[in-house]
Amino acid sequence: MPVYSLLCDSCGKTFDVVEPIRDHEEHLNKHDLPCPNCGSTRLVSQLGVVAVKTSKKS
Ligand SMILES: [Zn+2]
């Protein structure tokens, strides 16, 4: 299962969630995934950031 890195928009904490893609999209769409720190459902997916690999420099 994929690991999603989420940022809580309320408390600023980041945390990882492991769940199927379909469940994850549904959770985000319905705002049904509470922050484990403060319980807010205002979460921002950080998946794009995690997936990015920096290219070689120099
Ligand atoms: Zn939070």
N, CA, C, O and the ligand as a Tripos MOL2 file, in Angstrom:
@<TRIPOS>MOLECULE
protein
  233   231    59     0     0
PROTEIN
NO_CHARGES

@<TRIPOS>ATOM
      1 N           0.8370   -1.2050    0.0000 N.3       1 MET1
      2 CA          0.0000    0.0000    0.0000 C.3       1 MET1
      3 C           0.8720    1.2550    0.0000 C.2       1 MET1
      4 O           1.9370    1.2760    0.6180 O.2       1 MET1
      5 N           0.4300    2.2750   -0.6770 N.am      2 PRO2
      6 CA          1.2160    3.5120   -0.7210 C.3       2 PRO2
      7 C           1.2040    4.2530    0.6050 C.2       2 PRO2
      8 O           0.2610    4.1540    1.3900 O.2       2 PRO2
      9 N           2.2580    4.9850    0.8280 N.am      3 VAL3
     10 CA          2.3560    5.8180    2.0240 C.3       3 VAL3
     11 C           2.1640    7.2710    1.6190 C.2       3 VAL3
     12 O           2.8280    7.7640    0.7080 O.2       3 VAL3
     13 N           1.2520    7.9520    2.3030 N.am      4 TYR4
     14 CA          0.9830    9.3480    2.0080 C.3       4 TYR4
     15 C           1.5040   10.2180    3.1350 C.2       4 TYR4
     16 O           1.2910    9.9400    4.3150 O.2       4 TYR4
     17 N           2.1820   11.2640    2.7470 N.am      5 SER5
     18 CA          2.6270   12.2300    3.7300 C.3       5 SER5
     19 C           1.6570   13.4020    3.7100 C.2       5 SER5
     20 O           1.4470   14.0280    2.6710 O.2       5 SER5
     21 N           1.0750   13.6910    4.8530 N.am      6 LEU6
     22 CA          0.0680   14.7400    4.9330 C.3       6 LEU6
     23 C           0.5140   15.8500    5.8690 C.2       6 LEU6
     24 O           1.1830   15.6130    6.8750 O.2       6 LEU6
     25 N           0.1300   17.0570    5.5140 N.am      7 LEU7
     26 CA          0.4020   18.2060    6.3670 C.3       7 LEU7
     27 C          -0.9120   18.7240    6.9150 C.2       7 LEU7
     28 O          -1.8550   18.9700    6.1620 O.2       7 LEU7
     29 N          -0.9740   18.8890    8.2240 N.am      8 CYS8
     30 CA         -2.1740   19.4310    8.8420 C.3       8 CYS8
     31 C          -2.1610   20.9480    8.6920 C.2       8 CYS8
     32 O          -1.1980   21.6180    9.0650 O.2       8 CYS8
     33 N          -3.2410   21.4690    8.1430 N.am      9 ASP9
     34 CA         -3.3240   22.9060    7.8880 C.3       9 ASP9
     35 C          -3.6340   23.6820    9.1690 C.2       9 ASP9
     36 O          -3.4970   24.9050    9.2070 O.2       9 ASP9
     37 N          -4.0500   22.9720   10.2080 N.am     10 SER10
     38 CA         -4.4230   23.6350   11.4570 C.3      10 SER10
     39 C          -3.2410   23.7610   12.4160 C.2      10 SER10
     40 O          -2.9820   24.8400   12.9500 O.2      10 SER10
     41 N          -2.5210   22.6490   12.6330 N.am     11 CYS11
     42 CA         -1.4370   22.6760   13.6160 C.3      11 CYS11
     43 C          -0.0650   22.6200   12.9640 C.2      11 CYS11
     44 O           0.9510   22.8100   13.6320 O.2      11 CYS11
     45 N          -0.0320   22.3580   11.6550 N.am     12 GLY12
     46 CA          1.2470   22.3810   10.9450 C.3      12 GLY12
     47 C           2.0600   21.1130   11.0850 C.2      12 GLY12
     48 O           3.1990   21.0610   10.6220 O.2      12 GLY12
     49 N           1.5030   20.0830   11.7160 N.am     13 LYS13
     50 CA          2.2050   18.8130   11.8640 C.3      13 LYS13
     51 C           2.1150   18.0100   10.5840 C.2      13 LYS13
     52 O           1.1140   18.0660    9.8690 O.2      13 LYS13
     53 N           3.1710   17.2600   10.3000 N.am     14 THR14
     54 CA          3.1290   16.3260    9.1850 C.3      14 THR14
     55 C           3.1080   14.9020    9.7310 C.2      14 THR14
     56 O           3.6900   14.6120   10.7760 O.2      14 THR14
     57 N           2.4320   14.0300    9.0110 N.am     15 PHE15
     58 CA          2.3710   12.6350    9.4310 C.3      15 PHE15
     59 C           2.1120   11.7580    8.2280 C.2      15 PHE15
     60 O           1.6950   12.2420    7.1760 O.2      15 PHE15
     61 N           2.3580   10.4690    8.3780 N.am     16 ASP16
     62 CA          2.2010    9.5330    7.2800 C.3      16 ASP16
     63 C           0.9560    8.6810    7.4670 C.2      16 ASP16
     64 O           0.6120    8.2890    8.5820 O.2      16 ASP16
     65 N           0.2920    8.4020    6.3550 N.am     17 VAL17
     66 CA         -0.8780    7.5420    6.3670 C.3      17 VAL17
     67 C          -0.6650    6.4390    5.3430 C.2      17 VAL17
     68 O          -0.2620    6.7000    4.2090 O.2      17 VAL17
     69 N          -0.9380    5.2040    5.7500 N.am     18 VAL18
     70 CA         -0.8370    4.0810    4.8310 C.3      18 VAL18
     71 C          -2.2320    3.5540    4.5580 C.2      18 VAL18
     72 O          -2.9110    3.0630    5.4600 O.2      18 VAL18
     73 N          -2.6540    3.6600    3.3050 N.am     19 GLU19
     74 CA         -3.9860    3.1810    2.9300 C.3      19 GLU19
     75 C          -4.0850    3.1130    1.4120 C.2      19 GLU19
     76 O          -3.2920    3.7380    0.7080 O.2      19 GLU19
     77 N          -5.0610    2.3510    0.9030 N.am     20 PRO20
     78 CA         -5.2260    2.2370   -0.5380 C.3      20 PRO20
     79 C          -5.5290    3.5870   -1.1770 C.2      20 PRO20
     80 O          -6.0840    4.4750   -0.5290 O.2      20 PRO20
     81 N          -5.1640    3.7410   -2.4510 N.am     21 ILE21
     82 CA         -5.3590    5.0080   -3.1560 C.3      21 ILE21
     83 C          -6.8150    5.4350   -3.1350 C.2      21 ILE21
     84 O          -7.1230    6.5990   -2.8790 O.2      21 ILE21
     85 N          -7.7060    4.4990   -3.4040 N.am     22 ARG22
     86 CA         -9.1330    4.8510   -3.4540 C.3      22 ARG22
     87 C          -9.6330    5.3690   -2.1140 C.2      22 ARG22
     88 O         -10.3730    6.3500   -2.0510 O.2      22 ARG22
     89 N          -9.2220    4.7030   -1.0490 N.am     23 ASP23
     90 CA         -9.6210    5.1520    0.2820 C.3      23 ASP23
     91 C          -9.0580    6.5330    0.5760 C.2      23 ASP23
     92 O          -9.7270    7.3950    1.1470 O.2      23 ASP23
     93 N          -7.8150    6.7140    0.1710 N.am     24 HIS24
     94 CA         -7.1520    7.9810    0.4670 C.3      24 HIS24
     95 C          -7.8490    9.1370   -0.2410 C.2      24 HIS24
     96 O          -8.1130   10.1760    0.3640 O.2      24 HIS24
     97 N          -8.1480    8.9510   -1.5300 N.am     25 GLU25
     98 CA         -8.8160   10.0120   -2.2860 C.3      25 GLU25
     99 C         -10.1840   10.3220   -1.6920 C.2      25 GLU25
    100 O         -10.5980   11.4790   -1.6180 O.2      25 GLU25
    101 N         -10.8750    9.2710   -1.2710 N.am     26 GLU26
    102 CA        -12.1910    9.4700   -0.6820 C.3      26 GLU26
    103 C         -12.0790   10.2140    0.6450 C.2      26 GLU26
    104 O         -12.8860   11.0940    0.9460 O.2      26 GLU26
    105 N         -11.0890    9.8580    1.4170 N.am     27 HIS27
    106 CA        -10.8860   10.5310    2.7010 C.3      27 HIS27
    107 C         -10.6100   12.0140    2.4950 C.2      27 HIS27
    108 O         -11.1480   12.8650    3.2040 O.2      27 HIS27
    109 N          -9.7590   12.3100    1.5070 N.am     28 LEU28
    110 CA         -9.4210   13.7060    1.2540 C.3      28 LEU28
    111 C         -10.6290   14.4680    0.7250 C.2      28 LEU28
    112 O         -10.8850   15.5990    1.1390 O.2      28 LEU28
    113 N         -11.3730   13.8480   -0.1940 N.am     29 ASN29
    114 CA        -12.5350   14.5090   -0.7790 C.3      29 ASN29
    115 C         -13.6070   14.7950    0.2620 C.2      29 ASN29
    116 O         -14.2600   15.8380    0.2390 O.2      29 ASN29
    117 N         -13.7700   13.8550    1.1630 N.am     30 LYS30
    118 CA        -14.8160   14.0070    2.1840 C.3      30 LYS30
    119 C         -14.2830   14.6750    3.4460 C.2      30 LYS30
    120 O         -15.0320   14.9250    4.3900 O.2      30 LYS30
    121 N         -12.9890   14.9590    3.4530 N.am     31 HIS31
    122 CA        -12.3420   15.5020    4.6560 C.3      31 HIS31
    123 C         -12.6560   14.6000    5.8480 C.2      31 HIS31
    124 O         -13.1030   15.0440    6.9050 O.2      31 HIS31
    125 N         -12.3980   13.3130    5.6240 N.am     32 ASP32
    126 CA        -12.7800   12.2930    6.5880 C.3      32 ASP32
    127 C         -11.5580   11.6780    7.2720 C.2      32 ASP32
    128 O         -11.6280   10.5950    7.8550 O.2      32 ASP32
    129 N         -10.4280   12.4060    7.1830 N.am     33 LEU33
    130 CA         -9.1890   11.8700    7.7390 C.3      33 LEU33
    131 C          -8.6590   12.8620    8.7730 C.2      33 LEU33
    132 O          -8.0710   13.8770    8.3970 O.2      33 LEU33
    133 N          -8.8470   12.6000   10.0400 N.am     34 PRO34
    134 CA         -8.4630   13.5600   11.0730 C.3      34 PRO34
    135 C          -6.9670   13.5510   11.3660 C.2      34 PRO34
    136 O          -6.3140   12.5100   11.3100 O.2      34 PRO34
    137 N          -6.4500   14.7090   11.6710 N.am     35 CYS35
    138 CA         -5.0720   14.8420   12.1220 C.3      35 CYS35
    139 C          -4.9110   14.1260   13.4630 C.2      35 CYS35
    140 O          -5.7050   14.3420   14.3790 O.2      35 CYS35
    141 N          -3.8890   13.2740   13.5840 N.am     36 PRO36
    142 CA         -3.6870   12.5510   14.8460 C.3      36 PRO36
    143 C          -3.2430   13.4660   15.9820 C.2      36 PRO36
    144 O          -3.2980   13.0850   17.1520 O.2      36 PRO36
    145 N          -2.8060   14.6620   15.6370 N.am     37 ASN37
    146 CA         -2.3080   15.5790   16.6570 C.3      37 ASN37
    147 C          -3.4170   16.4660   17.2270 C.2      37 ASN37
    148 O          -3.5450   16.6200   18.4420 O.2      37 ASN37
    149 N          -4.2250   17.0540   16.3120 N.am     38 CYS38
    150 CA         -5.2250   18.0120   16.7910 C.3      38 CYS38
    151 C          -6.6440   17.6290   16.3790 C.2      38 CYS38
    152 O          -7.6070   18.2370   16.8450 O.2      38 CYS38
    153 N          -6.7830   16.6140   15.4970 N.am     39 GLY39
    154 CA         -8.1100   16.1580   15.1180 C.3      39 GLY39
    155 C          -8.7240   16.9280   13.9670 C.2      39 GLY39
    156 O          -9.8390   16.6220   13.5450 O.2      39 GLY39
    157 N          -8.0160   17.9240   13.4490 N.am     40 SER40
    158 CA         -8.5310   18.6820   12.3240 C.3      40 SER40
    159 C          -8.5400   17.8290   11.0590 C.2      40 SER40
    160 O          -7.6970   16.9480   10.8930 O.2      40 SER40
    161 N          -9.4920   18.0910   10.1730 N.am     41 THR41
    162 CA         -9.5230   17.3600    8.9070 C.3      41 THR41
    163 C          -9.0520   18.2330    7.7540 C.2      41 THR41
    164 O          -9.2100   17.8690    6.5880 O.2      41 THR41
    165 N          -8.4820   19.3670    8.0740 N.am     42 ARG42
    166 CA         -7.9280   20.2350    7.0330 C.3      42 ARG42
    167 C          -6.5020   19.7910    6.7300 C.2      42 ARG42
    168 O          -5.5340   20.3660    7.2270 O.2      42 ARG42
    169 N          -6.3960   18.7510    5.8980 N.am     43 LEU43
    170 CA         -5.1000   18.1700    5.6110 C.3      43 LEU43
    171 C          -4.6920   18.4450    4.1700 C.2      43 LEU43
    172 O          -5.5230   18.4640    3.2620 O.2      43 LEU43
    173 N          -3.4040   18.6560    3.9840 N.am     44 VAL44
    174 CA         -2.8770   18.8930    2.6500 C.3      44 VAL44
    175 C          -1.9400   17.7420    2.2930 C.2      44 VAL44
    176 O          -1.0210   17.4150    3.0440 O.2      44 VAL44
    177 N          -2.1870   17.1400    1.1410 N.am     45 SER45
    178 CA         -1.3470   16.0300    0.7120 C.3      45 SER45
    179 C           0.0390   16.5190    0.3260 C.2      45 SER45
    180 O           0.1780   17.4980   -0.4080 O.2      45 SER45
    181 N           1.0500   15.8460    0.8150 N.am     46 GLN46
    182 CA          2.4330   16.2080    0.5000 C.3      46 GLN46
    183 C           3.0550   15.2020   -0.4560 C.2      46 GLN46
    184 O           4.2760   15.1460   -0.6060 O.2      46 GLN46
    185 N           2.2160   14.4190   -1.0950 N.am     47 LEU47
    186 CA          2.6980   13.3160   -1.9230 C.3      47 LEU47
    187 C           3.6610   13.8030   -2.9970 C.2      47 LEU47
    188 O           4.6940   13.1820   -3.2450 O.2      47 LEU47
    189 N           3.3150   14.9180   -3.6310 N.am     48 GLY48
    190 CA          4.1650   15.4230   -4.7050 C.3      48 GLY48
    191 C           5.5580   15.7320   -4.2160 C.2      48 GLY48
    192 O           6.5400   15.4550   -4.9050 O.2      48 GLY48
    193 N           5.6530   16.3020   -3.0340 N.am     49 VAL49
    194 CA          6.9550   16.6620   -2.4770 C.3      49 VAL49
    195 C           7.7800   15.4220   -2.1860 C.2      49 VAL49
    196 O           8.9770   15.3690   -2.4670 O.2      49 VAL49
    197 N           7.1130   14.4230   -1.6170 N.am     50 VAL50
    198 CA          7.8190   13.1940   -1.2510 C.3      50 VAL50
    199 C           8.3340   12.4720   -2.4880 C.2      50 VAL50
    200 O           9.4130   11.8800   -2.4750 O.2      50 VAL50
    201 N           7.5390   12.5310   -3.5660 N.am     51 ALA51
    202 CA          7.8670   11.7490   -4.7610 C.3      51 ALA51
    203 C           9.0220   12.3640   -5.5440 C.2      51 ALA51
    204 O           9.6640   11.6920   -6.3510 O.2      51 ALA51
    205 N           9.2760   13.6270   -5.3010 N.am     52 VAL52
    206 CA         10.3040   14.3080   -6.0910 C.3      52 VAL52
    207 C          11.7000   13.9010   -5.6650 C.2      52 VAL52
    208 O          12.0630   13.9870   -4.4920 O.2      52 VAL52
    209 N          12.4580   13.4640   -6.6240 N.am     53 LYS53
    210 CA         13.8710   13.1930   -6.3700 C.3      53 LYS53
    211 C          14.6960   14.2920   -7.0240 C.2      53 LYS53
    212 O          14.5020   14.6190   -8.1940 O.2      53 LYS53
    213 N          15.5880   14.8370   -6.2780 N.am     54 THR54
    214 CA         16.4060   15.9180   -6.8300 C.3      54 THR54
    215 C          17.3970   15.3390   -7.8310 C.2      54 THR54
    216 O          18.0340   14.3130   -7.5930 O.2      54 THR54
    217 N          17.5000   16.0160   -8.9300 N.am     55 SER55
    218 CA         18.4650   15.5620   -9.9420 C.3      55 SER55
    219 C          19.8760   15.9560   -9.5060 C.2      55 SER55
    220 O          20.0810   16.8650   -8.7020 O.2      55 SER55
    221 N          20.8130   15.2460  -10.0630 N.am     56 LYS56
    222 CA         22.2090   15.4900   -9.6910 C.3      56 LYS56
    223 C          22.6580   16.8840  -10.1360 C.2      56 LYS56
    224 O          22.3990   17.3200  -11.2570 O.2      56 LYS56
    225 N          23.3210   17.5430   -9.2400 N.am     57 LYS57
    226 CA         23.8930   18.8420   -9.5800 C.3      57 LYS57
    227 C          25.4040   18.7730   -9.4470 C.2      57 LYS57
    228 O          25.9450   17.9550   -8.7030 O.2      57 LYS57
    229 N          26.0430   19.6120  -10.1510 N.am     58 SER58
    230 CA         27.5080   19.6730  -10.2130 C.3      58 SER58
    231 C          28.1300   18.4740  -10.9140 C.2      58 SER58
    232 O          29.3520   18.3960  -11.0370 O.2      58 SER58
    233 ZN         -3.3470   18.9820   13.2900 Zn       59 ZN59
@<TRIPOS>BOND
     1     1     2 1
     2     2     3 1
     3     3     4 2
     4     3     5 am
     5     5     6 1
     6     6     7 1
     7     7     8 2
     8     7     9 am
     9     9    10 1
    10    10    11 1
    11    11    12 2
    12    11    13 am
    13    13    14 1
    14    14    15 1
    15    15    16 2
    16    15    17 am
    17    17    18 1
    18    18    19 1
    19    19    20 2
    20    19    21 am
    21    21    22 1
    22    22    23 1
    23    23    24 2
    24    23    25 am
    25    25    26 1
    26    26    27 1
    27    27    28 2
    28    27    29 am
    29    29    30 1
    30    30    31 1
    31    31    32 2
    32    31    33 am
    33    33    34 1
    34    34    35 1
    35    35    36 2
    36    35    37 am
    37    37    38 1
    38    38    39 1
    39    39    40 2
    40    39    41 am
    41    41    42 1
    42    42    43 1
    43    43    44 2
    44    43    45 am
    45    45    46 1
    46    46    47 1
    47    47    48 2
    48    47    49 am
    49    49    50 1
    50    50    51 1
    51    51    52 2
    52    51    53 am
    53    53    54 1
    54    54    55 1
    55    55    56 2
    56    55    57 am
    57    57    58 1
    58    58    59 1
    59    59    60 2
    60    59    61 am
    61    61    62 1
    62    62    63 1
    63    63    64 2
    64    63    65 am
    65    65    66 1
    66    66    67 1
    67    67    68 2
    68    67    69 am
    69    69    70 1
    70    70    71 1
    71    71    72 2
    72    71    73 am
    73    73    74 1
    74    74    75 1
    75    75    76 2
    76    75    77 am
    77    77    78 1
    78    78    79 1
    79    79    80 2
    80    79    81 am
    81    81    82 1
    82    82    83 1
    83    83    84 2
    84    83    85 am
    85    85    86 1
    86    86    87 1
    87    87    88 2
    88    87    89 am
    89    89    90 1
    90    90    91 1
    91    91    92 2
    92    91    93 am
    93    93    94 1
    94    94    95 1
    95    95    96 2
    96    95    97 am
    97    97    98 1
    98    98    99 1
    99    99   100 2
   100    99   101 am
   101   101   102 1
   102   102   103 1
   103   103   104 2
   104   103   105 am
   105   105   106 1
   106   106   107 1
   107   107   108 2
   108   107   109 am
   109   109   110 1
   110   110   111 1
   111   111   112 2
   112   111   113 am
   113   113   114 1
   114   114   115 1
   115   115   116 2
   116   115   117 am
   117   117   118 1
   118   118   119 1
   119   119   120 2
   120   119   121 am
   121   121   122 1
   122   122   123 1
   123   123   124 2
   124   123   125 am
   125   125   126 1
   126   126   127 1
   127   127   128 2
   128   127   129 am
   129   129   130 1
   130   130   131 1
   131   131   132 2
   132   131   133 am
   133   133   134 1
   134   134   135 1
   135   135   136 2
   136   135   137 am
   137   137   138 1
   138   138   139 1
   139   139   140 2
   140   139   141 am
   141   141   142 1
   142   142   143 1
   143   143   144 2
   144   143   145 am
   145   145   146 1
   146   146   147 1
   147   147   148 2
   148   147   149 am
   149   149   150 1
   150   150   151 1
   151   151   152 2
   152   151   153 am
   153   153   154 1
   154   154   155 1
   155   155   156 2
   156   155   157 am
   157   157   158 1
   158   158   159 1
   159   159   160 2
   160   159   161 am
   161   161   162 1
   162   162   163 1
   163   163   164 2
   164   163   165 am
   165   165   166 1
   166   166   167 1
   167   167   168 2
   168   167   169 am
   169   169   170 1
   170   170   171 1
   171   171   172 2
   172   171   173 am
   173   173   174 1
   174   174   175 1
   175   175   176 2
   176   175   177 am
   177   177   178 1
   178   178   179 1
   179   179   180 2
   180   179   181 am
   181   181   182 1
   182   182   183 1
   183   183   184 2
   184   183   185 am
   185   185   186 1
   186   186   187 1
   187   187   188 2
   188   187   189 am
   189   189   190 1
   190   190   191 1
   191   191   192 2
   192   191   193 am
   193   193   194 1
   194   194   195 1
   195   195   196 2
   196   195   197 am
   197   197   198 1
   198   198   199 1
   199   199   200 2
   200   199   201 am
   201   201   202 1
   202   202   203 1
   203   203   204 2
   204   203   205 am
   205   205   206 1
   206   206   207 1
   207   207   208 2
   208   207   209 am
   209   209   210 1
   210   210   211 1
   211   211   212 2
   212   211   213 am
   213   213   214 1
   214   214   215 1
   215   215   216 2
   216   215   217 am
   217   217   218 1
   218   218   219 1
   219   219   220 2
   220   219   221 am
   221   221   222 1
   222   222   223 1
   223   223   224 2
   224   223   225 am
   225   225   226 1
   226   226   227 1
   227   227   228 2
   228   227   229 am
   229   229   230 1
   230   230   231 1
   231   231   232 2
@<TRIPOS>SUBSTRUCTURE
     1 MET1         2 RESIDUE 1 A MET
     2 PRO2         6 RESIDUE 1 A PRO
     3 VAL3        10 RESIDUE 1 A VAL
     4 TYR4        14 RESIDUE 1 A TYR
     5 SER5        18 RESIDUE 1 A SER
     6 LEU6        22 RESIDUE 1 A LEU
     7 LEU7        26 RESIDUE 1 A LEU
     8 CYS8        30 RESIDUE 1 A CYS
     9 ASP9        34 RESIDUE 1 A ASP
    10 SER10       38 RESIDUE 1 A SER
    11 CYS11       42 RESIDUE 1 A CYS
    12 GLY12       46 RESIDUE 1 A GLY
    13 LYS13       50 RESIDUE 1 A LYS
    14 THR14       54 RESIDUE 1 A THR
    15 PHE15       58 RESIDUE 1 A PHE
    16 ASP16       62 RESIDUE 1 A ASP
    17 VAL17       66 RESIDUE 1 A VAL
    18 VAL18       70 RESIDUE 1 A VAL
    19 GLU19       74 RESIDUE 1 A GLU
    20 PRO20       78 RESIDUE 1 A PRO
    21 ILE21       82 RESIDUE 1 A ILE
    22 ARG22       86 RESIDUE 1 A ARG
    23 ASP23       90 RESIDUE 1 A ASP
    24 HIS24       94 RESIDUE 1 A HIS
    25 GLU25       98 RESIDUE 1 A GLU
    26 GLU26      102 RESIDUE 1 A GLU
    27 HIS27      106 RESIDUE 1 A HIS
    28 LEU28      110 RESIDUE 1 A LEU
    29 ASN29      114 RESIDUE 1 A ASN
    30 LYS30      118 RESIDUE 1 A LYS
    31 HIS31      122 RESIDUE 1 A HIS
    32 ASP32      126 RESIDUE 1 A ASP
    33 LEU33      130 RESIDUE 1 A LEU
    34 PRO34      134 RESIDUE 1 A PRO
    35 CYS35      138 RESIDUE 1 A CYS
    36 PRO36      142 RESIDUE 1 A PRO
    37 ASN37      146 RESIDUE 1 A ASN
    38 CYS38      150 RESIDUE 1 A CYS
    39 GLY39      154 RESIDUE 1 A GLY
    40 SER40      158 RESIDUE 1 A SER
    41 THR41      162 RESIDUE 1 A THR
    42 ARG42      166 RESIDUE 1 A ARG
    43 LEU43      170 RESIDUE 1 A LEU
    44 VAL44      174 RESIDUE 1 A VAL
    45 SER45      178 RESIDUE 1 A SER
    46 GLN46      182 RESIDUE 1 A GLN
    47 LEU47      186 RESIDUE 1 A LEU
    48 GLY48      190 RESIDUE 1 A GLY
    49 VAL49      194 RESIDUE 1 A VAL
    50 VAL50      198 RESIDUE 1 A VAL
    51 ALA51      202 RESIDUE 1 A ALA
    52 VAL52      206 RESIDUE 1 A VAL
    53 LYS53      210 RESIDUE 1 A LYS
    54 THR54      214 RESIDUE 1 A THR
    55 SER55      218 RESIDUE 1 A SER
    56 LYS56      222 RESIDUE 1 A LYS
    57 LYS57      226 RESIDUE 1 A LYS
    58 SER58      230 RESIDUE 1 A SER
    59 ZN59       233 GROUP 0 **** ****
